[in-house]
Amino acid sequence: MQQPSEQFEEESVYFTDFSTLLYPPKFAADCFGLTTRRLQDIEDENGLEIRRIARGTVPTRAYTLSDIFDIAAIRRAKGQAKGLPRQVVISTFVPKGGTGKTTVTVNLAIYLQMQGLRILIIDNDPQGDSSSELGYDPDLARSDLESMGIPPERYVEGNLGNLLSPELRGRQFEPLSFEQVIKKPFGENGPHLIPADAYLEDLVVALDAENNMDFWYADWLERARTGEIPGIDTSAYDVILFDNAPTASRLTKNSIVASDFVICPVRMDKFSFRALMRLNEWMVRFAKAYRRSPVVLAIPTMFIRNRKRILNNLVVLNDLFPGRVAEEKLYYSEDYGKALDQGIPLIVWKGATSKTIDSMRSVFSEALQKIREFASQ
């Protein structure tokens, strides 16, 4: 039986062709908090054709993930879902592995996109876990893709370093265009991805040789948002979401300097709990050194009800971080490991129990509310 410490394990997964996954009307409607009747009205009003498949003698609608994200885009265009008044940058980080950082990053991005926001994930971890979870294994060469029958567009051609390269004195990276690097695992209207690979490690060396070495991401994002970088315009994204390694590396510091929020998935065991304590101390020093103080949101993960030690840790956590701990939790469930084995993000895995998905949506709804409040200030 899978242990709680294993359920958020982040590792490479086999390729899953997301375009072949089909979802029933209720699943699609639940993604938006709508009834199936209202969902069909939106389709009819906008001339959206959804495929029918035979179930018994009655054809029924079957949605791809691309269909679902297309509906999210339509709802935004019609004013039924709102973007943000200004772009928000978020880093997912805690100095401890196995707490669910990649799981939270990928699933939060999918949830926010379904709620009408436009999301860009930047995989800032040379291990490339977010990239792998979205179907872009950074360890596979073009020849590997061909031999495994994986579409060539799943090849990871570059990382953030290739986009920063023209600005760097040390040219460790071949300059690539935004279109060459960016990935769209669910189509144009789904969350977009700047993937990572092992070569991202070289960006540490390049940044170490620069002035203001920890401010490069912040500067690049500002200029990319305002159209000052030829060929790169990130102004259409509501949220830039960094997934970081569990170490306070040069890359992680850059992402946090650039961030408005730091989301910290934390298990309620003593080791992860201590990691969050260390993170809080680090953030205090960080604020003094960099004059930046992003909002922290701690998300309890792998939570088990009615465990005295866990409940005690949660009380202490709320005392230490008042107003910065999610009220809802991500509860321990074997669904996480099973979804990972299938190569499908849990929030869009049909095999997940409603309890697991509902708790995830509740946590992310709370995060979205805080993001909207911040962006409206």
C-alpha positions, 0 to 999 in steps of 0.5 A: 500500500502506498504510504503518505510520504510517497503519494506526491512523489514527483518523477518522470511519467510515460507520455500521455496524449491528452488529446485522446482523453474524453470526459462526460458532460458532468465532468466538464460542467464541474470544471466550471461549477455549472450544470450540464444544461448551462454548459450545453447552452454555452456550446449552442450559443457559441456554435461550439461542436462537441463530438458525440459517442455512442453509449448504448443507444443514445449518443452523448457528448464527449469532451477533450481537454482542449474543448474544456479550455476552449469553453473557459476562453469563451466564458472569459470573452463573454464576461462570464469569467474574469481575468486579473486587473494586472499580472501576478507572479507566483513561485512554488517553493519550500526547502524540502522535497516530496511535499507536492510542489510540482503537483500543486504547480501543475494542477493549480495552473490547470484550475486557474486556466479553467476559471478564465485566467491565462497561465504561463508555467515556467519550470525553474527546476533542472530536473524538469518535473513539471515539464514531465508531468505535462508530457515533455520529458526533458531526458528524451532526444528526438530519436527517443521520441520517434522510437517511442511513437511520441509526437515530435512537438513533445521534444524539449528544445530549450528552457528559460536560459535560451530566452535570457541568452541574448541578454547574458554576457556568457553565452552558454545558451543558444538564443531561441525564439519564444515560439521555439521554446513555449509548449502548449500541452492542451492547445492554445487555450490551455496553460502554456509552459516554458519547460526545463531540462538539465541544461538549465543548471548552466543558467546558474553559472551565467547569472553568477557572472552578471551584475544584480544576479538575483534580479534577472528574472524580475527584470526580464519579466517586466520587460517581457510584459511591457513589450521591450524584448523583441519577439517576446510578449507575455502581457496576455498572461494573468499569472506567471507560475514558477515551479522551483527545486527544493533548494534556495539556488540562484534560480530559486532566488531569482523567481522569488525576487520576481514573485508576488506570491510564494505558495508553500505546499507543506506536509504535516510531518515534523521534517516538512514542518521544520522546512517551512519554519526554515523558509519563514526565517529565510524569507525574513532575511530575504526581505531585508536583503532584497527589499521584497516581501512576497505573500506566503500561502502555506498549503497543508498536503497529505493531510490525515484527519484526526491525527493528534500530532498533525492537528497539533502541528496545524495549530502551531502553523496557523499561530506562526503564519496567521492568515497565511495557511489555507483553510482547506487541505489536500488530504492523503489519497492514493489518487495522487500516485495513481494519477501520476502513474497514468501521466495525467494531472490529478485535477483532470484524471477521471479515476480520482474520487470526488472527495479528492478533486473537491478538496483540491478545487477548494484549496485552489479556489481559496488561492484564487480568491487571494490572488484576485484580492492582491491583483485588485489592490 
